[in-house]
């Protein structure tokens, strides 16, 4: 839901910080590694993979909109 709303308004870079997202993916990656190394149930491994994929999507959104918003600011100041 948050990913969809961020796509609609294009302000994901104002709602979250990159440091927060990197800490989040680090936690989810260590969760996945722990699940894999300790032979957890398949549903736990699939859930860990799902969370890592969602983190990658959120980081991609963050970078995309950060660059897009910076480019639009540059174009605005060039027109002045």
C-alpha positions, 0 to 999 in steps of 0.5 A, spaced: 500 500 500 505 504 501 509 503 495 503 504 491 501 511 494 509 513 493 508 512 486 502 516 486 505 522 489 512 521 487 514 523 494 517 517 497 524 521 498 521 525 503 517 520 507 523 515 508 531 516 509 536 512 505 539 510 512 533 507 514 531 503 508 539 500 508 538 498 516 531 495 514 534 491 508 540 489 512 535 486 517 531 483 512 537 480 509 540 477 515 533 474 517 533 471 510 541 468 511 539 465 518 532 462 515 537 459 510 542 457 514 538 454 520 533 450 515 527 453 517 520 452 514 519 453 507 514 458 508 519 462 513 524 462 507 519 465 502 517 470 507 524 472 508 525 473 500 518 477 499 521 482 505 528 482 501 524 484 495 519 489 498 526 492 501 529 492 494 523 495 491 522 501 496 530 503 495 529 503 488 523 507 488 527 512 493 533 513 488 528 514 482 524 519 485 530 522 489 533 523 482 527 525 478 525 530 484 533 533 483 532 533 476 526 537 476 529 542 481 535 543 476 530 544 470 526 549 474 532 553 476 535 553 469 529 556 467 530 562 472 
